[in-house]
Amino acid sequence: MTVEMYPIDNHNEKLIANVHPADWKNPEPNNPYNLVVVGAGTAGLVSAAAAAGLGARVALIERSLMGGDCLNYGCVPSKGIIRAATACSDVHQAGNFGIDIEGEVRSDFGKVMERMRALRAQISKADSVSRFKELGVDLFLGEGRFTSPRTLGVDGKELRFSKAVVATGARASAPPIPGLEHVTYLNNETLFNLTAPPKRLAVIGAGPIGCEMAQTFQRLGTDVTLIELSNHILIKEDADAAEIVQQALIHNRVTLALNAEKIIEVKQDGPSKSIQYFCGKTQQTCTVTANEILVAVGRAPNVEDMGLEQAGVEFDLRKGVKVNDQLQTTNTRIYAAGDVCSKYQFTHAADFLARTVIANALFAGRQKVSALTIPWCTYTDPQIAHVGITEHEASQHNIEIDTYKQPLEDVDRAILDGETEGFVKIHVAKGKDKILGATIVARHAGDMIGELVMAITHKLGLGSVSKVIHPYPTQAEAIRRTGDLYSRTRLTPIVKKVMSVWFRWTRKR
C-alpha cells in the first residue's frame, strides 16, 4: 500500500520513510502472539511498546501512517502552526511592552507550514517503523482483518493471538450538509497540506479544532468566518471561560456567525465557495463566501471492514467498539483503546487507556476507565484547560458544590505579562474541600492544570493545595490563591469570636 503526504518535499519524504517506508517487508508471523495490536496511533503504539518492554511477543498492524492522527493530522501539526501564529501576534503586540517594530509585520505562510512539516518529520522518529522493530515488535503494514475470535489476517498471513487490542482510532466525518459532497473542502486530514494561505476561510463548527484554527489562520493573515449553531463558541466548556475566548477571537478580528441554526446549502462557483444558512431566530438567510471551507465538526470511529463480526466484537458505526469499564469487548480476549471506543478523544487519554488495557489484558488486572482523571485543553490564546465536572454538569446531576474563582487580573505575574484575561475556577463538594472539577483560562492553562489533576487523582483537597508554595511571581500562583479563598471560608463567625477571646486573654498574660 503506497502512502503519500502533500506537498511532496524532503520533510514529508522523511516522515513517510519513518512511519510507512515504501520498501518495508512484513515479517513472517511468529505465532502465537501474546498480543496483537491493530492500529498504530497513540493507543496502539503505547500498547505495543509497553507489552514488548515487558517481554511479551507482540505484533502491530497499521494500514496507513504510524503515529495516527496525533502525529500526522492533529496535535503535532496544529500546535506547530499555532505557535507560529502566536509569535506573529506577539510581534504585533510588542508596542504594548515598549518595543518599537519598524516596517510591516507579516507572516510567510509557506515558511510557517514548512517549519511545521520539518518538526513533524523530526518528531516522527519516536513513532517510526525502525524504533518499534528495535523494541522487538513484529510490525505489519497493511489491512488487518479478524478471521475468527483468535486469528487475524494481514498481507496474506495469518496471526494467532492470546489477546488483541483494537486501536484503529477515528477519522473526520462531514455532517449531512446539502451540497457539501459537491464542494472541495478541508478537514483536519487535509488542512495541513496547504502551502499558500486562503484569502478567505469559512470554518464550520466552533468546537476546539474550529476555534484553534480560526484564530490561527486569522493571525496568519487569512480573513476567517467561524460558523456555529449555538449562540456562543465552545459549548462544552465553562460558560465564563468560553466567553473570554470568544472575546479573544473577536479581538483577533475573526468574524463570528453564531446562531446559524441550519446550513441550507453549500455551493462552489469556480475557486469561490458559498455557505447559505439561517441566521438567528428570524430565519433570515445569510451567506458567507470563502476560498476554502474547513469542516471542523464530526468524527467517525474506524470500525468498518475489520472483520469485527467474525471476532465476536460488537460495535456501533457512530459510537465505535463496545467496551466495558476494563476496556474489554464482547470477545473477552479482545480489548479496545483510544478514539475507536472512548468519548475522550485526546492523545493523553489514548495513552492511559492503553496502559489500562495492558494491565487488564496481560496481567488479569481490574483497572477501570472510570477511575481515570482525564483533563483536556483547548489551545486557543488564551487556552482553556479543564478537569472534572463543570457548574452546568453539577446542576444537571443535582450535585451541590462550592465554587472558588481567582481572576488573573489580581495575579501579579499576569499583570506583568499583560495576560490578565483569565481565571482559575475550582469546584469542591458543598461544605468540604474535595475537588470535583476545575477550569483554568490562561495563556499556558494546559501547563497549569496538571497540578489540579494530581490533586484530584491523589485525593488532595483544596485546603492542601493552599499549602503548596509556588514561586513568585508566576501565573500558577493563582491556583494556590484559589486555595486561600477556600481556607478563608473556614474562618466562620464562631471561630472568629473564639479567636478574639483567645487573643484578648493572651494580651493580659
N, C-alpha and C positions, 0 to 999 in steps of 0.2 A: 504494500500500500504506500503510494507516494504522498507525502505531506509537504505543503508549501506554506510559507508565511510571506505576506506582502508588506512593503515592497521587497523584492529580491535583491538584497545587498549583503555585504560581508557580515553585518551584525546578525541578520536573520539566518544567513547560512551557518553561522557559528551556533546559533540557537538550535537549528534543526540538527546539526551534527551532534549536539549534546543530547537532545530529547527525542529524536526519531531519525537516527542516521540511515541514509539510503542503503548502505552496504551491510546493514546488520543481518546476521543469520541466526535464526532462532535455534536454541539448543535442542538436543534430543531430551525428551522428558525423563526425569529421574524419579519415576513413580515408586511408591505412592508419596504424595506430599503431605506434610503436616498441615500446611496452609497454602491455599491458592487464593490469590487476591485479584479481582477483576476491576481494573481501573487504577491509573497511576496519577490521580490527583493527590491532594494533601492527605486525605484519609487512607488511600491505598498505599502511598509511599511510606507513611508513618507505620501502618500495619506491617508492611513487608520488611522494613528496616528493623523494627522492633523484634519481630519474630525471628529474623535471620540472626540478629545480635544475640538472641537467647539460645541459638544453636538449632533452631528448627529448620527443616527442609522446606523452602518457600519458592513458589512460582508466582510471578507477577505478569499480568496481561494488560496491554494498552493498545488500543486501536489507532490512537492519534498521537497527541503530544504528551509526553511525560511532564508532570508539573500541573496538568489540568488547567482549569480556569484561572486560578490564582496567579500562576506564573505567566501564562500566555495571554490571557484576555481580561484579567481582573485586577487584583490587588497591586501587582508589581507595575504593570504599565500605567495604570491610573494614578498611582501615587508618584510615579516618575514625572508625569506631566503636571500634576497638582503642585509639586514642589517648584517646577519652573514657573508656573503661573503665580505662585506666592512670591517668588523672587521678583517677578515683574511688578507685582502690586507694591511690594516694599520699596522698590526704586521710585515708583510714582508718589509714594507717601513720604519719601525721605525729607521733603521740605518741612514736615511736621516736627522733625528732630533737629532742625537747623542745618541740614545738609543740602547744599545747592547743587543741582544737576544741570549742567549746561547742555543745550541741544535737545533734540527729540528723543524720547524714550520709547522704544518699540521692541516687540518680540520678533524673533526669527522662528516661525513655526516649524520650518523644515529642520532647523538645528535642535529645537526642543524635542521633536519626535525622534530624531537620530540619536540624541542623548538617551532617550528612553529605551530605544532598541539596543543600544550598546550596553546599558546597565542590565537590561533584561537578559541579554546573552551571557553577561558575566555571572549573574545570579543563577542561571540555569545549570551551572556546574553541580550545584547541590542536588538537583533532580535528574541528573544525567544517567544515561544507559551505563556508561563506564563506572560511575560510582556504585550503582546497585549491583553491577557484576562483581565489583571488588568486595561488596558486602556478602557475597555468596548467594545472591538471589538469582534464580533462573528466570530470565526475562524473555517474554514472548511478545513481539509486536504483531498485532493482527486482531481480527474479530474473535472474541471469545464467546462461546455459546454452550450452556449447560446441556448435556445429553441424557443425564439421569440425576438422581439425588446425590450421587457421589462422583460424577465424572463431568468433564468439560472438554470441549474440542476447540482447538485453535491451530490454524495453518495446517490442517490435515493431521494433527497429532492429538492424541487423547491424554488428558491429565487426570489422574485419580487422586482424590484428596480425602483426608480425615475431616478437615474443617475448611470452610471457604468464607471469603468476605466479598460482598458486592459493594463496590465503592466507585460506581460509574458517574456520580455527580449529577448535574443538571445543566440545561442549556437555555439560551434565550428563546422565549416563545412570544410571538406577537399576539396582541389581543385581536378580537374579531372586528376590525375597523373597516368599513366599506371602502374599497378601492386600494387598500394598503398592499394587497398582493400584486397590484399592477404598478407599483412605485418602487424605485430603488431607494432603500432606506438603510440606516445604520443601526447596529445593536452593539452590545459590548464585545462581540467577537469580530466586528469589522471596523469599529471606531478607530482603533489604534493602527489601522493600515494607512490612515490619511498621511499625506506628505505635504499638502497645502491646506491652509485654513479656509473653511467655507465662509463666505461673506456674511451669510445669514444662516443660523441654525435654529430649528424648532425642536424642542425636547418634549416628548410626550411622557409625562409621569414625574411627579415631584417627590419621589422617594429618595433614598440615599444616593443611588447612582445618578439619577436625574439632576439632583441639586449639586452634587460634586462636579459633574461635567458641565452643567450650565454656568456655574461660577468660573470654572477653569477656562472654558473657551471664551467667555466674555472677557476675562482678564488678558487673554492672549490675542484679543483684537477682533473676535467674531461678535456680531450682533445676535444675541440669543433671546429667544422667547421660550418660556417654560410653561407648558400647558398642564393643568391639574384639575381633576374632577372636584376636589374638595375646595373649601374656602380658605385653606391655608396649606402650606407645604409640610412634609414630614409628619403625616397624620399619626404615625405610631409612636412619635416621640412626645415627651413632656411638652405641653402647650406653651409654657413660658420659654422653654428652650427653642422650640420651633420658631417662635415669633422673633427671637433675636437673630437667628439665621436668616429668616425671611427678610428682615430689615437690612442685613448684610448684603443679600443678593440685590435688593433694591438699590442700596448704596453703590454696588458694583455695576449698576445700570442694566441688570437682567430684567427683561420685561416679563412680568408675571401675568399669565392668563388663567386666573383662578375661577372657580365655579363653572368650569367647562363641563356642563352636565352630560353632554353627549357629543362625541365626534360624529358628524354627519357623513363626511366623505373626505378622502384624501385623493388628490389628483396630481398628475405630473404633466407639465407642458414644457417640453424641451429640458433645459437644465433647471428650470424653476419648478417648485412643488408648492401646493397649497393645501391647507387643512381648514375645513369648514366645521364649525361646532356651535352648539347652543351655548350662549354665554349668559350666565345668571338666570334668575327665576323668570325673567321676562320672556325667555325663549327666543330672544333676538339672535339672529345668525351673525357670527363673527368669522373672519378669515385671517389666517396667518400664512404668509408666503415665506419661503426659505429656499436656499440652495441645497440644504441637506436636512434630513429628519432623523433624529435619534429616538428610537423607541426604547424607553427605559423602564418598561413595565412588563411583567410576565416571565415566568420561569417554568420549565417542564423537566421532570426527572427523566433520566436516561434509563428506561426500563424495557424498551421495545427490542425485539429481535435478539434476545439474550438467552432464550430457552428457559426462562424462569418457570414456565408452566411445567416443563419436563423435570425440573428440580424440585417441584412441590413448593415453590415460593410464591406467596400471594403478593399482589401489587396493585396499585391504582395508577392510572395514567396521569392523574393530577397530583396525588399525594405521594407517590413513589412506593417503595418497598415497605410492606407492613412489618413492623418490628415490635417486640415487647420492650420493657424497661431495661433489659440487659442487651438490647440490640440484636436479639435472636429473631430470625424469621420463622415462618411456619414450617420450614425444614430446620430441625433442631441443630443440624450440622452446619448450617449456613447463616452467617451474620451479615449485617449491613451497617455502613457508616458513612457520614458525610451528607452532602446535599441530596443524595438519592433517597434518603429516608427521614431527614431531620428538618424541623421547622427553623432551626438556627443555621442559616446558610452563610456561615462565616468560616474562614480558613482556620482560625484558632479553635472553633467548635469542632470542625472535622478532625483536627489534631487530637483533641481529647476524647472524641468519640472513638477514634481508632485505638487509643490506649485502653479504653473500656473494653473494646472488642478483644484485644489481645489477652487481657486479664481473664475475661469470661470464656473465650474460645479455647485457649491453650492451657489454662490452669483451673478450669471449672469454677471460676470466681462468680460472685454475685453482685458485681458492681452495677449501680443503677445510673442511668442517664439523668433521672430526676434529681439525683444528689449533686449534680454538677452546678456550679455557679458560673454562668456564661455572660460575660459583658459584651457590649458592641460599641462601635464608634462610627459616626458619620464624619468623613474627612473634608467637610467644608471649612471655611475660615470665618468665624471660629468653629471649632469642632464641637460635636455633641457626643459625649460618652455616657453610657447608661449601664446599670446592672440592677437586677431585681425588679420589683414592681414599681409602677408609676402611681400617682394620685388617682388617675382615672381607673386603673385596674383595682386599686384598693376599694374604691367606691363601688365598682361593679360587683365585687365579691364580698361586700359588707365587712371589710377588714378595717378596724379602727386604727388610725395612725396619728402620730405627731410628726410634723414636718419642720425641719430647721434649714434655713437658707442664708448663705453668706454671699452677698453680691461682691463681685470683683472690684467694683468702684471704691470699696473700702479697704482693699488689699494693696499695700504699698508697692509691691513689685508690679502688679498690674497697672497701677497708676504710672509708674516709671516707664513701663514698656508701652504705654499708650494703648492698652488692651483691656479696658475696663468694662466692655460689654460682655457680661457673662456672670456665672454664679456657680456655687456648689450647693446642691439641694439634697438633703438626706432625710429619708422616711424611716421612722422607728415605730415599733409596736406601741400602741397607746399606753402612756404611763411607764414605759420601760425604755431601755437603751438598745434593745435588739434591733439591728439594722435590717430592714426589709427591702430597701431599694435606694438608689442614688442616681442623680443626674449631674453631670458637670458640663458646663458650657465655657470653653476657653480655647485659646489657640492651640494648646497642647493637651486638650482634655483626655485624649487617648492614652497619653503617657501618665496622666494623673489618676485615672480611675482604678488602676491596679491596687492601690493602697486600700480602697474600699472593697474590692473583690476579695482581697486577702482577709479583711476584717470579717466579711460575711462567711467566707469559706471556713475560717477557723473560729467562728462564733465569738468574735471580739465586739463588744458593744461600743456605742458611740462615746460613752464615758471613757473607755480605754483609748479610743482614737484621740481624745482631747489631751491625753498624757504623752503623746508621741511628739518629741521635739523635732521641729522642722528647721532647716537652715533659713536664716533671714538675710536678705529678702528673697522669697520665692513665691510664685503663684500657688504652689501646692500648700503653702501655709493656710490657704483658705479652708482646706479640709480640716486642719486642727482647729481653726477658729469656729467652724461649724460645730465641732465637738464642744467647744467652750459655750456656745449658745445653749446646748443641752445641759451642760453642767450648771449653768446659772439657774435653770428651772428647778434644780434640786434645793435651791435656797428659798424654801417656802416661807410664808409669813410666820409660821410657828417656829421654824428653825431660826429665822432672823430674831425673833423675840427671845428665844433661848440664848442665842449668841450674845444679844445685847445685855442680858442679865449676867452672863459669864464675864463679859468684858468689864462691866461696872464693878463686879466683885473682885476681879483681878487687879483693878486700878487701886483698890483700897488696901491691898496686901502690902 
